[in-house]
Amino acid sequence: MNLRWLLVLWVFPVAFCSGEDLFDIKPVADGVYAAIAKPAFRVNSNAAIILLDDGVLVVDTHSKPSAARALIEQIKGLTPKPVKFVVNTHFHYDHYQGNEAYPSAWPGGIEIISSEATRANIQRLGIPRMQNEIVTLPGQITSLKNDLAKASTAEQKNKIQYNIRQAEAYLGELKTMQVTLPTLTFERSLILYRPSRRVEILWLGRAHTDGDVFVFLPKEKVLVTGDAMQGRTPFMGDSYPYEWIQTLDAAEKLDFDFVIGGHGDVMHGKERFELWKRYFQDLLDQTASAYSQGASLDDAKKTVSEFLIKKYADKFDPAFPQSVLGNISKAYQVIALAR
Ligand SMILES: [Zn+2]
């Protein structure tokens, strides 16, 4: 822990000790921080906090405005500078639904930046998904309440009660949310030039979605990746698996040492990029081979997961054996003739 960090803790203890403290703030380079999200009922993305000469740039806004507000309090503990730029790496709910907190905190002074594709995706897909959640979440809360009635141990009861409280609070936030779209979009790259720092916001190809952007700090050798590269098992539901491999190749051409992903801890170097590329290639090859032998989706899930779990389970998070099934469905859907 360096002196500056001690000073931050000493001067702003409230922000770091409050119950609202949803993120662990980790210094990555001078004036660059990773906000690593703690577990929550609806997952919050990590954020990157990049201090500029005249303001702050924040990457991603989590699943709800209250989480973004909690991070804003933590940012105020790091710097008196205002947040001027917010970047949405892609359109998934856990990366943009907190957007409204920033213009609320700094009215008139915020640009929310994304690729053109991400802005369109929020309108076409993000908003209906959010509205669907408002309609379906009460049913999930009812089934949690049924589980609570059946729970036998105090520990189980506490856990379920906690989830019910979180779900009800989340539902309340969704109902009052002001969907806040990006205000500044680009197709390939947008570069911020400041005397002390250069921030490159880059679209390098389709990957986790068609609109993923990377935020690259060439001088500090830091790359912020959203969910195109993160610490857990890749989520592939909206992805372009073959192109994702090429996009990771393009990202690896950048000169970086530290990677702030959308989830999980700060990563180092390019090792995990290589791991994901091998994993995608194996997933696609194995699924194609199963399909070419006439396998149904259920057959493919069985044989391909066996192969992938054996080879990769110890390299991903504990949920890998379940997550891999969704990835096999996606690969099958990409490869198989739609009927
Ligand atoms: Zn995502």
Boltz pocket constraint, residues with backbone or C-beta under 6 A from the ligand:
constraints:
  - pocket:
      binder: B
      contacts: [[A, 90], [A, 92], [A, 208], [A, 227], [A, 235]]
      max_distance: 6.0
